[in-house]
Amino acid sequence: LTPRMACANTAGWLNPYGLACKDYETEYCAGGGFRPGQDWAGGKDYNYPERNCCACGKCTDQPGWDNGYGKTCGEYEVEKHCASGTVVPGQEWTTGAAFNYPERACCACGHVVAPARSRPASPSPSSSAGGSSAAGGGGECVDDPGWRNPYGVTCAEYVKKLYCAGGAVLPGKEWTV
């Protein structure tokens, strides 16, 4: 497993009201997303903290990643395989296991560092080894029985290894998802 680079807040970033990423970490964001009811403090009117502050969801490409054929995340974007966080229609053939999952490693292709609670239900690890737990935002996080990541790690192991807790990926453990 290749760890992802630790996220770094955009140096000198401020919203129009003079708040910095450290302020957002305290009041509005946690674990790669907005705290419940605080998403109003994002977007264009607030100078996109979600693009500049790690606590709010700033994405970092997996360092050293290539697709197995020497293409990097940057090249995926330049060559228009991916754009704006998604695979470009018609370029799906450049993703998946055969190309080392750029959608899991490259921001331009859809890789995001965000808490599990903000993702739609999918075969991904949850915070409870027992099968389900209440997740932030009013949804419910339920483990997909039999799910394993590409390295064979189960949902229960994510909890045991302290990668997840309380319906979210723990700070500093974003590289595990």
N, C-alpha and C positions, 0 to 999 in steps of 0.2 A: 504494500500500500504506500503510495507516494503522498506524503502530507502536503496540504495546501499551505501556501505562504500565509503568515499571520496578516490579517487585514490592517491597513494603516489608514487612519482618517486623512482626508485631504488637508494638507498643511494650510493654515490660515483661513479655512472656510468659516464663514459666518452667514447666518440667515439675515434678512433685511432688518431685523430688530436687534442685531448684535449678539445673538446666541451662537455659541460654538458647539462642536460635537460633544464636548464634555458636558454641556448643559443639556443636550438632547439625551445623553446617556442617563442623566439623573432624573429627568422629568418625562420624556416622551417616548423613548425607545429602549428596547432590551433584546438581546439575543438575536439581532438581525432583523427586527421588525418593530413597528410601532406598538406601544402598549395599548391594551383595549381602550377604545374611545379617544385615542390621541392621534389618529391618522390625519386629522385636520391640520396638524402642524407640519405636513409634508407637501410635496409637489412644487409647482412653479412659484406660487405665492410665497413660499418659504425657502426658495433657492435649493430645492431638491436635497434635503438632508439624507434621503434614502440612497442618493448617488455619491454622497460625500462622507458619511459617518458610518462606521462599521456597525455600531449598535442599531442603526436604522436600516441596514441591508446592503451597504456598499459591497459590491462583488469584487473578488480578486481571482484571476485565473490561477489554476493549479500550476505552480512553477515547474519548469522542466518537462511539461507534458508535450508529447507529440502523438500523432495518430498511428504510429507504427511504420509510417512511410516518410517520416521526417517533417511533416507539416505541423506547425505550432498553432496555438489559439489565434495569434495575430494573423497568421496566414489564412486561417479559416475565415476570418472577417474580411481581409483584403481580397481574397478570391471569391467572396460572396457566397460561401457555403452557409454562413450564418450572419444574422444581423439583428440588432435590437433585442437580443435575448431569445431568439428562436432560430430554428433551422429554416433557411430560405426554401420555399416550395420548389420541388424538383431536385433538391440537393440532399434529400433524406438518405440517399445511398452512401453519403460520406459520414454517416453516424453509426452508432451501435457498436457491438463487440468487434466487428471486423475493422473498425477504425478507432478503437480504444476509447469509445464513449466521449466524444467531444462535448456532447450535451451535459455531461457530468463534470467536465473540467474547465470549460470555456464560458465566460460570461456572455459573449456574443451568441452562443449557441443555447443558452438557457440555464447554465449553472448559476445557482444563486446560493448565497449563504443566508439562510433564514430559519427561524425556529420551526420545528415540526408542526406546531399548532397553526401556522399560517398557510400550510399547504393543504390542498384538497386531499381527500381520502385516497390513498394509493398504497402499493406494497412497499412501505418504508417503515423504518423502526419507530416505535412509539416509546413513551416514557414508562410504560408499565410492563413488568415481566409477567403480570397476572393476566394480561389479555386486553385490558382497556383502561383508559383513564380519562378523566375530564381534561379537555384541552382548552387553552385560552381562546377567547372569542366566542364561547358558547357552543362550540362543536364538541364532538367526542372523537378521541383518538383510539382506534382499535387495531391491534396487531393483526396482520395478515398471516394466518396459520401457515407454517412452512416457509415463510419468507426468509431469504438469506441474501446478503449483499454479494457482489461479485467475488468476494474473498471468503465467503462461507460464514460470515458472522450473522447470527440471528438477532431478532428484536430483544430477546431476553439478555443476550450477551451485551448489547448496546447499553442496557441499563446496568448490568453487572460491572461493566468496564467504566462506568460513570461517564459515558458519552452523552446520555440524555437523562433528564429529570423534569418532572412537572409539566410534561407535554412539550418540552423544548430541548433543543441541542444546547448543551452547556457551553458557556464562553470558553474559547480556546479549543473546542472540540469540533468546530465547524468542518474541519478537514475530513471528518468521519462520514459526512453525508454527501 
